[in-house]
Amino acid sequence: MTELPRVVVVGAGFAGHTAARRLLRTLRGKARITVIDQLDHFLYLPLLPEVAVGTLDPRRVAVPLARSLKGAEIVLGEVQTVDVEARTVTWRDPDGGTGSVPYDRLVLAVGSVNKLLPVPGVAEYAHGFRGLPEALYLRDHLIRQIELAATAADPAERAARCTFVTVGAGYTGTELAAQAATFTADIAARYPTLRDTPTRWLLLDLADRVLPELDPRLSRTADRVLRERGVEVRTGQSVQEARAREVLLTTGETVPTHTLAWCVGVRPDPLVEAVGLATDRGRLVVRTDLRVAAHPEVFACGDAAAVPDVTRPGSATAMTAQHATRQGTLAARNVAASLGVGSPGTYRHHDLGFVVELGGTDAAANPLGIPLSGFPATVVTRGYHLLSMPGNRVRVAADWLLDALLPRQDVQLGVVRGVHVPLEHDPR
């Protein structure tokens, strides 16, 4: 018997996980599927803000790879090098051990990391929001600031601890500020000593509106909800310098605070450029069939790939979960076709709409271009998330129901310390 061809998928985010699932379903034992990722689960990032404010148990947004990718070889490790000439991938596991695996087909779907700007003090004093550790740390941090403020003798210190600054008014920053503003206000309301010290949230972005990449109608809905919850939406400004107990804004204003959440955006994982193939702004250059021209055995998708957007000639597709998921599906189809199963295709996708979860009964959505807000948008938004998740749907729905009926358990868990969630991390 000849040895089965091996397909290696690097990354188990939206693109990689989708590609691996579709490959398992399409090839059905006609190839060995190996998935390499630092985590043993698929993380549903869009619901991370709800983990940070205690609406969802953190396990709800983590779907075990061993369960969702049955039949695949799951390698827990961080890829160190990809040798496209020798067709091998090497990795390092969490205990420091190393390993390598050859491939006949490679799917690069390593995703993205926090995007840092050259702002003094940000790397030292800000925290990102890209995974469960950051969400759990931030939840503890927000609760801790309110609790410390309640016992502080100095009114200035109380005010500083009750002031929270979020930089970046895209998806993550907007959803986080909207939901966390309610979260911290509810906690502070339980302390009589904070009766005269309201919680204060600032959402900063250099753009001229929140959610600048979306339909202006969604932006207006989100802006209205934010302001109704007391969030100070500061467009056209950002942080000029971060300090231990304050931030200096680009307007020259100094804001005393102990909390700086960095949600500016993302950049492709540094591994992409380390591969040594042509890149465009850190993303691997591929054709519309997701193949690398010089190495047709290599496919790339999601945030790692600069996929030509045929609906907008001259540009690459945006770094969104919607594109990543659909590109993962196409990558699997084309890998299978290259192994003699099915026919290949090219990538063409028109956005079907976007959803923004703002917490409670507030949301903004435009399914198929139809603008919605309030409760109808919440129904659409949560329905979309449930359909998009590869598992844990009943548990997520149950948490949403319990959150609507019962008060949240606002206690620090103490499982993640700040030193364990640095804003910048690139061991390569």
N, C-alpha and C positions, 0 to 999 in steps of 0.2 A: 504493500500500500504506500502511495506517495504521501508525504507529509502535507497536512492541510496548510493553506496560506494563512499567515498571521496578520491581523489588522490591529494596530495599536492606536488607541484613542487617548490623547493626552489632555486631561481636563474633564471634569464631570459636572460642569455648570450647565446652563441652558442648552448651549450648542453641543457640547460633548455628550451629555446625558441623553439628549434626544437622538444623536447620531448612533450611540451605542445601542439604545433600545431598538431603533429601527433596523440596525444591522443584525441583531439577534433574531428579529422577527423575519427579516428578508432572507438571510443566508441559511438559517436553520441547520446549523452543524456543518456547513460547507466551508467554514473558516474558523480559526481561533480568534476570539475577540478578547483583547487585553485592554483594560482601562486603568490608567495611572492618575491618581489624584492625591493631594495632601490630606483630604478629608475622606472619611468612610461613608459620606452621605451627600446627597444632592441638596443644596440649600436654596430654598425658594425666597430669594432676596426681596421681592416686592412687599412681603409681609413682615420684614425685619422691624420697621417702626412699631408694629403692634406687639412685638416681643419686648421692645425697649420700654413700653409703657404698661406692660403687664396684661395686655388683652389676651395674648396667646402664650401658651407654654412654649419654651424654646424648642422642644422636641417636635412640635407640630410642623415647623417649617423645615425640618431635617428628615429627608426620606433615605433610609439605609440603602446603599448601593447593592449590598448582597441580596436585598429583597427585590429591588426594582430592576436589577440587571442580572437576573438569574441566568446562568449559563456562561457568563463572562468571567474571565480571570481578573479579579480586582487587586491591584497593587497599591498599597498605601505608601506613598512617598512623594517627594518633590523632585521633579525632573531637573537634572543638572545640565545635561548636554544632549543635543540631538545631532548625530553624525549622519548627514544626508548622503554622504558618499558610501559609508559602510552600512547604511541603513540600520542603525542601532540607536536605542534610547537608553540613557543611564539615569539612575535616580538615587536618592538618598532617603532612607526611611526615618521615622521619628526617633529611633534609637541610635542613629548615626551609621547604620549599616548601608552598604551600597549594592546595587544590582544593575543589570542591563538586560535588554531584550531586543532581538532582531525583529524587523518588520518587513512585510511585503507591501503593505499599504499603511500610511500614517495619516491620522486625522489630528491636526493641531487645533485645539479648542481651549487654550489655557486661560482665556478670559482677560480680565483687567485688574488693576490695583489702584490704590488711591493716587490721585493726581495732586502733586505738590507744586505750589507756586513759590517763587523766591521771596517769601515774606519772612522777615526775621522773627524768630521765636515760635513759628507755627509748629515745626517739627518737635519742639520741646514741650509746648503747652497745649496743643490741640489734640483732639482724638478723632479718628475717622469713624466710618460707619459702613463696614464692608462685610461683616460676618457676625456670627453668634457671640464670640467673645466681646466684641465692641458693643453689641446691643446689651449684653448682660452687665458689662462694666458701666455703661451709660445709665442704665436703670438704677443700679446701686448708687452711682454718683449723684443723680438727681435727687433721690430720696435722702442721701446723706447731707446734701447741701441744705435742704429744707430743715432737717433735724438739727443740724449745727446752727442754722440761723435762729431757730426757736430758742436756743439757749445762749446766744451771743449777747453780751452786755452792750456792745457798741452798735448803735443804729446803722452806722456806715457799713459795718461788717455784715449785719443782717441784710441790708439792701444788696450788697455785692453778692452774697451767697444766693439770694433770690433772683439774681439777674443771670440770664442764660443767652448766649450768643451762638447763632447758627450761621455759618457762611456757606452760601450756595442755595439758590432758590429753584433748583431743578426738582426732579421727582423726589429724591431722598430728603433734601433739606426742607421742602415744602411739607411733605407728609410728616416728617419728624416734628417740625415746629408746631404744626396744627394739633397733632395728637399730644405732644408732650406739654404744651401750654395748658391744656385741660388737666392733664395728669398732675403736674406740679401745683396747680391752683387748688385741686381737690385735696392734696396732701396738706398744703399750707393752711387750709381752712380748718383743720383739726387742732391747730395750735393757737390758743388765745394770744400768745405773745407776738404773733405775726399778723394780728388783726389790722394793724396800721402799716404793714409792710407787704404790699402786693407783689406777687411774682411778676417778673418782667422778662419777656422774650423778644429778642431782636433777630430778624431774618435779613441778612445782607446779601446783595448780589449786584455786580456791576451792570447787569442787564437793566433794561428799562421797565421790566415787569417780571412777576414770578412766572415760573414755567415758560420761559421765553421760547422753548422749542415746540410748544404746543399751540393749538388753536387759541386765539385771543379770548374766545368765550369761556374756555376752560380756565384760562388765566384769571379772568375776572371773577369767576365763581370761587376759585381758590383764594384769591386776594380778599374777597368779601368775608369768607369764613375765617381767615386768619385774623383780620382786623376785628371781627366780632368777638373773637376769643382773646383779644388784647395783645396780639402779636404786633410789634412795630415793624412793618415791612419797609426796609430801607433799600430802595433800588438806586442804582447809580453810585453805590459806595460799597466799600469792603474793609477788610482789616489791613492796616499798614504795618502794624507790628503787634505781636502777641507777647505779653509779659506774664509773670507769675500770678498776679492778682488783678490784671486789667488788660484791656486791649485798646490800641490806638487806631482809630478809624482813619480812612483816607480823607475825611472831612476835617481832620484835626481834633475831633472830639475824643475824649478819653472815657471809656466805659469800665468802671470797676466790676469785675466778675471773676468767678472761679471756674467758669464753664465755657469752653470754646469747642463747638462741634464742627468738624471740617467736612462739608458735603459738597465741595466745589465740583467734583467730577471724577472721572477715572481716566487712566491711560493704559494702553496694552501692557500685558505682563512683559517684563524685561527679557524673558526667555525668547520671545519672538525675534528680537534683534540679535540675540546670541546665536541663533541658528545659522546665521551667515547668509541668508537669502535676501533678495530684494525686498525692501519695506517701504511703506508710505506712511509717514508720521507714526512710526512704531508698529504699524500693522503689516502683516505679510501680504505682498502683492499676489493676487490670484486672478484667474480668469472667471468668467461668469459661471463656469462649471465647478468652481471652487478649487481647481487644481493649480499648482505652481507650474508655470510654463517650463522652467528648466528641469523640474523634477516632477513629472506627471504622477508619480506614485505618492506624492505628498499632497494632501488636501488640507485646507484651513477654513475655519468658519467662526462666526461669532465675533467678539471684540478683537480677536487675534488676527482677523483677516480684513483687508481692504477690498471688499467685494464690490465690483462695479455696480452702481445703481442705474439700471437701464431706464428707470422712470425719471431719472434726473441725470442726463448725460454729463460726463465729466466729473462726477462726484462718486464717493463711496457710500455704501449704506451706513446708516447711523448705528451707534453702539447701543442697541436696545435689546431687551429680552425677546421682543417680538421677532426681530430679524434673526437673532441667534437661534431661536427655536426652529424657524423655517429653514435656515441654512443648515442646521444639524440634520434635518430630514433630507434635504437635497444631498448633503455630503454622503449620507448612508446610501442613498439611491445610486449615486455615481460610483462609490466604492464597490458596491455590489455589481454594478454594470461592468466595471473594469475587471471583475472576477468571473464574468460570464453569466450573471444573473440579472435579468431585467435590462432596461434601456436607460441611457443617461439623460440628463436634462440640464437646463441652465436656470440661473436665479433671476426671478422677476417677481417682485412683491409690492403691491400698493398697501399702505397702512390701512387697517380696518377700523382704526379708532384707538383711543387711549382711555385709560381709567386712572383716577387719582383718589386714593383712600385718605380721607381727612379725619376719620374717627367719628364715633357715634353714628348719627344718621346723616352725616354730611359726606359728600363725595362729589366728584366732577367726572363726567364721562361723555364721550361722543361716539357711541357705537355706530359704525357705518355713516359717520358724519352727522348724526343726530345729537345735538347738545342736550345734556341732562344735568340736573343738579338735585341736591336734597336727597330724599328717601329713594326716589326712582333710580338715581345714579348710584346710591349705595347698593341697591338690589343688583344692578347690572355689574357693578364693580366686584362685589363679593361672589356673584355667580361666575364671573370671568376667572377670578382667582381659583375657585374650586375646580373649575373645568381644566385650568392650566396646570394644576398641581398633579404630579405623578403618584401621589399617595397621601395618606393622612387626611383625606377630605372630611370624613365623618368627625374626626377629632377636632379639626379646625372649626367646623360648623357648630360643634358642641361648645367649644370655648367661646365663640361669638354669642351663643344663646345664653350661656352662664354669665358672660360679662354684662349682658343687657338686664339680667335679673338680679345679680348679686354684686356687692361691692368688691373691689379688687383688694388683694392682699398686698399692701404696700410695705414690704419689709426688705431690707438688704439681705442678699444671699451670700455675699462675700466670696464668690467662687472665682472672680477674675479681678486681678489688681491692675492698676494703670500701667505698670512696667511691662505687663504681658500683652498690651495692645498698643505698641508704638504706631505712630501715624505712618512711618515709612519703614518697610521691611523688605530687603532684597539680599538674601544670603549669597546670591551668586556674585 
